[in-house]
């Protein structure tokens, strides 16, 4: 039972910390750091769902990673088209 609680609380900490890093992310110039800032909450959410169901956690991680990656790539392309320096 303690093992399940460790995964749940670790996921909560990663979710909250990663969300705060994502909010501060637009001030970061490096696109790789921005991507990592959005991947941390995804891992946290997956750890929380891992305590309930393994399949649900895996599907959430795959879907959230794919959606976040598409959004970030679109933003980076738009910023480069506008001539902004990343």
Secondary structure, DSSP 8 states (H G I E B T S, - for coil): -HHHHHHHHHHHHHHHHHHHHHHHGGG---HHHHHHHHHHHHHHHHHHHHTT-HHHHHHHHHHHHHHHHHHHHHHHHHHHHHT---
